[in-house]
Amino acid sequence: MYTLDAAEQREDMKLAALPADLDIHNAAVPVYTDAEHHTWSVLYANQEKVLPGRACAEFLEGLRLIDFPHDRIPRLADISDRIEACTGWRLTRVDGIVPDKEFFELLSQRIFPSTDFIRKPEEIGYTPAPDMFHDLLGHVPMLTSPRFTAFFERFGRAGVRAFELGHDATIWLPRIYWYTVEFGLIRGADGLRIYGSGILSSPNEVMYSLSDATDKRAFDIDAVAAMPYDIWHMQDTLFVIDSFDALEADFARWTERQGLA
């Protein structure tokens, strides 16, 4: 769901179709070039430098549990097995941006879609495309957190219900996703930390997000649902939650008000 706007403007982001077989163990494994493995290693090394002291504790613990290889692209099935051992969530392989309706259905089943291609070298700093580095390094560590995945599954169920009802929340939910799952900040005992995958997978976004250049606002779910976003530049406005418990509680109350619970 990274955003359908990107799929409309870039052919290489368009999803051909969801796989008929969602089991990641049955998906073909690409043969990556040395250059692609090098891109992964450069990206990983960049994030190792900037994430300590900036990423939230849940992310850093998930990073430890997953134990990504530093010098080569990992197999999606291996990473999926490690996630499943932590929270019961799994990966499925997709070849582009998943439409919102199908994305919500996957989340409601505790399945996260991941691409298996790596970004171009000129996009190392930031890419609007959901490549596998974004999907794996950005999202996967948080999928090991029971506290975060409880919210994520609830989010998926709300999205499924919104499409069943033809509800305006089909517009609002992608905005909530953008400003939480992709570009969220959390306030902890040691100050602001990052939990959004769009920030965590980009060295440029990590530094920019916590700088004085961004407008950091207290999380207000109604304000977030009303705020459009633009994927084609680094994000200037970010929302700060107090805890994942508070995020899920706010979201639960919002879905009840909207008739999506």
Backbone torsions as a table, in degrees:
resi	resn	phi	psi	omega
1	MET	NA	6.4	-171.6
2	TYR	-38.6	-46.5	158.2
3	THR	174.7	135.8	179.3
4	LEU	-71.1	-19.9	175.7
5	ASP	-57.6	-39.7	-179.9
6	ALA	-64.8	-41.8	-179.1
7	ALA	-64.7	-30.2	179.9
8	GLU	-72.9	-24.4	-175.5
9	GLN	-104.3	-16.6	-178.8
10	ARG	-128.4	115.7	-178.6
11	GLU	-58.3	-35.4	-175.5
12	ASP	-73.3	-4.2	177.2
13	MET	-99.1	-6.8	-174.5
14	LYS	-76.4	134.5	177.4
15	LEU	-81.7	127.3	176.7
16	ALA	-69.5	-51.1	178.2
17	ALA	-174.4	151.9	171.9
18	LEU	-65.8	145.8	179.2
19	PRO	-66.1	141.6	176.6
20	ALA	-64.8	-34.7	177.7
21	ASP	-106.3	112.4	-176.6
22	LEU	-82.1	-7.3	-178.4
23	ASP	-70.1	114.7	-176.3
24	ILE	-62.3	-25.0	-178.0
25	HIS	-70.2	-16.7	179.9
26	ASN	-99.7	0.3	-179.7
27	ALA	-81.8	141.8	176.5
28	ALA	-64.5	142.6	179.8
29	VAL	-100.1	121.3	-179.9
30	PRO	-63.0	154.2	171.1
31	VAL	-96.2	108.8	-175.0
32	TYR	-86.2	146.6	177.9
33	THR	-79.8	164.8	175.2
34	ASP	-59.4	-36.1	179.7
35	ALA	-65.2	-39.1	179.2
36	GLU	-68.3	-42.1	174.8
37	HIS	-61.1	-37.8	178.9
38	HIS	-65.0	-40.6	177.7
39	THR	-59.4	-44.8	176.6
40	TRP	-57.4	-47.6	-175.9
41	SER	-65.0	-37.2	177.5
42	VAL	-66.2	-46.1	178.6
43	LEU	-59.6	-44.7	-177.6
44	TYR	-65.3	-43.5	179.6
45	ALA	-62.0	-39.3	177.9
46	ASN	-60.1	-44.4	-176.8
47	GLN	-72.0	-33.6	177.1
48	GLU	-58.0	-31.8	-178.0
49	LYS	-75.2	-33.7	-169.0
50	VAL	-105.1	-17.8	-172.9
51	LEU	-78.1	-39.6	178.9
52	PRO	-57.4	132.4	-179.2
53	GLY	81.1	-3.4	179.8
54	ARG	-125.5	-35.7	176.5
55	ALA	-79.1	151.4	-179.6
56	CYS	-70.1	161.6	-175.7
57	ALA	-62.1	-37.6	-179.2
58	GLU	-63.8	-38.1	178.2
59	PHE	-66.8	-47.1	-177.2
60	LEU	-64.0	-36.9	176.1
61	GLU	-67.0	-40.1	176.5
62	GLY	-63.3	-37.9	177.3
63	LEU	-61.4	-39.8	177.7
64	ARG	-65.6	-42.6	-177.9
65	LEU	-66.7	-39.5	-177.8
66	ILE	-74.3	-39.3	177.0
67	ASP	55.0	60.9	178.4
68	PHE	-59.0	145.2	169.1
69	PRO	-66.8	143.7	-177.7
70	HIS	-87.7	-26.3	-168.2
71	ASP	-112.0	4.0	-178.6
72	ARG	-155.0	157.7	177.5
73	ILE	-73.3	129.4	-178.9
74	PRO	-80.2	162.5	172.8
75	ARG	-78.8	133.1	-179.7
76	LEU	-59.1	-38.2	-178.1
77	ALA	-62.3	-38.6	179.2
78	ASP	-64.8	-42.1	179.7
79	ILE	-67.8	-40.8	178.9
80	SER	-58.5	-42.5	-179.6
81	ASP	-62.0	-36.4	-179.3
82	ARG	-71.1	-38.6	175.8
83	ILE	-63.3	-47.6	-176.2
84	GLU	-59.5	-36.0	178.6
85	ALA	-65.1	-24.2	-178.3
86	CYS	-89.6	-47.4	-170.9
87	THR	-133.6	-4.9	-176.8
88	GLY	86.6	-4.4	176.0
89	TRP	-77.8	156.9	-179.0
90	ARG	-137.4	164.2	171.9
91	LEU	-100.4	152.2	163.8
92	THR	-129.8	152.2	-175.5
93	ARG	-91.1	129.5	175.2
94	VAL	-129.5	163.4	-176.9
95	ASP	-111.8	16.9	178.0
96	GLY	178.2	-163.7	-177.2
97	ILE	-74.3	126.7	-178.9
98	VAL	-82.8	128.3	175.9
99	PRO	-57.0	151.9	-172.0
100	ASP	-55.1	-46.9	-176.3
101	LYS	-57.5	-48.7	-179.5
102	GLU	-68.9	-33.4	178.6
103	PHE	-62.6	-46.7	178.5
104	PHE	-61.1	-40.1	179.8
105	GLU	-61.9	-40.8	177.8
106	LEU	-63.9	-47.1	-179.5
107	LEU	-60.1	-38.8	-179.2
108	SER	-64.6	-20.7	176.2
109	GLN	-97.1	8.6	-177.7
110	ARG	60.9	43.9	176.3
111	ILE	-123.6	130.6	177.1
112	PHE	-111.6	129.1	-179.7
113	PRO	-82.0	134.4	177.4
114	SER	-129.0	138.4	170.4
115	THR	-74.8	169.5	177.2
116	ASP	-128.9	25.8	175.2
117	PHE	-118.8	152.6	-177.1
118	ILE	-105.6	149.8	-177.0
119	ARG	-64.1	166.6	177.8
120	LYS	-76.7	151.1	-178.3
121	PRO	-54.8	-35.0	-179.2
122	GLU	-72.7	-6.8	179.3
123	GLU	-107.3	19.0	-176.4
124	ILE	-61.2	-39.3	-177.8
125	GLY	-68.9	-40.7	-178.8
126	TYR	-162.6	138.7	174.3
127	THR	-138.6	136.3	173.2
128	PRO	-76.3	-10.2	-178.4
129	ALA	-84.7	137.6	177.7
130	PRO	-81.4	74.9	178.9
131	ASP	-76.7	176.3	-173.5
132	MET	-70.3	-25.0	175.9
133	PHE	-66.1	-43.4	175.1
134	HIS	-60.9	-48.4	-176.5
135	ASP	-64.2	-41.3	-175.8
136	LEU	-84.3	-61.2	-177.9
137	LEU	-66.6	-38.4	-177.0
138	GLY	-73.8	-48.7	-171.7
139	HIS	-96.0	-40.4	-167.7
140	VAL	-59.2	-44.3	-179.2
141	PRO	-55.3	-37.8	179.0
142	MET	-70.4	-21.7	178.5
143	LEU	-74.2	-7.0	174.5
144	THR	-88.9	-5.2	-176.0
145	SER	-96.0	112.8	177.8
146	PRO	-57.7	-33.7	-178.7
147	ARG	-66.0	-45.3	-179.8
148	PHE	-72.1	-41.9	-176.0
149	THR	-68.7	-24.3	174.0
150	ALA	-62.0	-44.5	175.0
151	PHE	-63.2	-43.9	-174.6
152	PHE	-63.8	-40.7	177.7
153	GLU	-66.6	-41.8	176.6
154	ARG	-60.6	-39.2	178.0
155	PHE	-60.5	-45.7	179.2
156	GLY	-61.3	-43.2	180.0
157	ARG	-63.9	-38.4	178.0
158	ALA	-64.3	-39.0	178.5
159	GLY	-65.2	-41.6	176.5
160	VAL	-58.6	-46.8	-179.2
161	ARG	-63.6	-39.8	179.9
162	ALA	-59.8	-42.0	178.9
163	PHE	-70.9	-34.3	176.5
164	GLU	-61.9	-36.7	-176.2
165	LEU	-90.3	-10.0	-171.6
166	GLY	63.4	39.1	-172.1
167	HIS	-83.8	150.9	176.0
168	ASP	-61.6	-16.7	178.5
169	ALA	-63.5	-15.3	174.0
170	THR	-63.5	-21.1	174.2
171	ILE	-91.2	-39.6	-174.9
172	TRP	-73.4	-37.4	-175.3
173	LEU	-62.5	-41.6	175.8
174	PRO	-59.6	-31.1	176.8
175	ARG	-70.1	-41.6	176.6
176	ILE	-61.7	-42.3	177.9
177	TYR	-59.5	-46.2	-176.7
178	TRP	-59.5	-46.5	-173.7
179	TYR	-87.9	1.3	173.6
180	THR	-118.3	-75.4	-173.4
181	VAL	-60.9	-39.2	-177.5
182	GLU	-89.5	-41.5	-172.4
183	PHE	-134.7	40.9	-179.0
184	GLY	-91.3	147.5	171.4
185	LEU	-117.1	152.9	178.7
186	ILE	-131.0	140.9	180.0
187	ARG	-95.5	120.4	-179.8
188	GLY	-119.2	-175.2	-179.1
189	ALA	-62.9	-28.0	-178.6
190	ASP	-98.5	11.9	178.9
191	GLY	107.9	-164.2	-178.1
192	LEU	-70.9	137.9	175.5
193	ARG	-135.6	162.3	-175.4
194	ILE	-101.9	135.9	168.5
195	TYR	-125.6	-8.1	-178.5
196	GLY	-75.5	130.4	-173.9
197	SER	-68.5	-31.2	178.2
198	GLY	-65.0	-29.5	175.5
199	ILE	-80.7	-47.5	-171.9
200	LEU	-64.0	-24.3	-178.9
201	SER	-95.2	5.5	-178.6
202	SER	-129.8	116.9	179.7
203	PRO	-60.5	-36.0	179.5
204	ASN	-66.1	-43.1	-179.6
205	GLU	-67.0	-36.9	179.8
206	VAL	-56.2	-51.2	-176.8
207	MET	-70.2	-39.8	-178.0
208	TYR	-67.3	-40.4	-172.8
209	SER	-62.0	-35.6	-177.1
210	LEU	-95.4	2.9	-179.1
211	SER	-83.7	172.4	177.9
212	ASP	-72.6	-6.8	-177.9
213	ALA	-75.3	-16.6	-177.5
214	THR	-100.6	150.3	176.8
215	ASP	-93.2	107.7	-176.0
216	LYS	-101.0	116.9	-175.2
217	ARG	-114.7	148.0	173.8
218	ALA	-62.5	139.2	-176.4
219	PHE	-64.2	125.0	175.3
220	ASP	-134.7	108.6	-169.4
221	ILE	-63.6	-32.7	178.4
222	ASP	-69.8	-39.4	177.1
223	ALA	-65.5	-40.6	179.8
224	VAL	-64.1	-45.2	-178.4
225	ALA	-62.6	-25.3	-178.4
226	ALA	-91.9	-4.1	-171.5
227	MET	-102.0	112.7	174.0
228	PRO	-65.6	165.9	179.5
229	TYR	-137.0	161.4	-179.5
230	ASP	-127.1	119.7	-174.5
231	ILE	-82.3	-10.1	-165.5
232	TRP	-89.8	11.2	174.3
233	HIS	-153.3	168.6	176.7
234	MET	-63.7	149.3	-169.4
235	GLN	-83.0	126.9	-176.6
236	ASP	-90.6	-26.2	-177.9
237	THR	-117.2	126.0	-177.9
238	LEU	-130.3	154.1	-179.7
239	PHE	-116.6	140.8	-172.9
240	VAL	-112.3	121.0	173.7
241	ILE	-92.3	159.3	178.0
242	ASP	-87.8	-28.9	179.5
243	SER	-169.3	165.4	175.8
244	PHE	-73.0	-28.9	173.1
245	ASP	-61.0	-45.1	-179.8
246	ALA	-65.5	-38.8	178.3
247	LEU	-60.9	-47.8	-178.5
248	GLU	-66.5	-38.6	179.3
249	ALA	-64.3	-43.9	177.3
250	ASP	-60.8	-43.4	-178.3
251	PHE	-67.4	-38.4	178.7
252	ALA	-62.4	-44.2	178.8
253	ARG	-64.6	-39.6	-179.7
254	TRP	-64.7	-44.8	-179.8
255	THR	-65.2	-34.7	176.7
256	GLU	-64.6	-44.6	178.1
257	ARG	-61.0	-34.8	-177.3
258	GLN	-87.4	-2.0	-178.3
259	GLY	72.8	30.0	-177.0
260	LEU	-111.6	0.4	-176.2
261	ALA	-73.8	NA	NA
